[in-house]
């Protein structure tokens, strides 16, 4: 069984003499120094032909040197991405790009392991974080209000299981908002959250009610998430200069009042 450092060295050694591989970069948490014992290995391969069958087979030959492959997802759903897991559950991902495409990759998360043509010099150094994307923020604000409003539909149809699904959507949007609130520069993968949010934010998430597939449980949870999300979102919208969807929120609360006798769980003024 290889440890992560040995696996990285093994893959690099296997590709060092491969003409089809112009460069190999380590990316993700191992490139930024934020890895832990549970991190996967992320790579970027640069090849003139991009993610061709030949390069993919060459990559597979390198990965199999780290252990037996028990999971292999080949260019699905993304055409340049390959996911692999070995029998000791070492997770290895690679994105295969052309030299032209690498120029759009940010320098900060890339650590060169092989770079025959000095391709790393072409990688654009990204600007520092300048705040949230206003278009994405507006979309997420509206999406939260839309999903919140659908509780009236779920209640009317007695679709309480679907209502629980809505709660998970609200939770994901709240977590996205909390991460944006902290402004963490390096987010890491989807399984990293503890280091991205504060103790106060963790306590907020832990205190929210668990989803229960009953009418009362569904409505209670939706209102709890609204109370946690909407005041924060409004404050951040002002800071980010994003127009708040006031008319949409007003119409949604009216709908919830008319159908379920619900009042907003926070002061909107």
Secondary structure, 3 states (H helix, E strand, C coil): CCCHHHHHHHHHHHHCCCCCCCEEEEEHHHHHCCCCCCCCEEEEEECCCCCCHHHHHHHHHHHHHHCCEEEEEECCCCCCEEEEEECCCCEEEEEEECHHHHCCCCCCCCEEEEECCCHHHHCCCCCCCCCCCHHHHHHHHHHHHHHHHCHHHHHHHCCHHHHHHHHHHHHHHHHHHHHHHHCCCCCCCCCCCCCCCCHHHHHHHHHCCCCCCCHHHHHHHHHHHHHHHHHHHHHHHHHHCCCCCHHHHHHHHHHHHHHHCCCCCCCCC
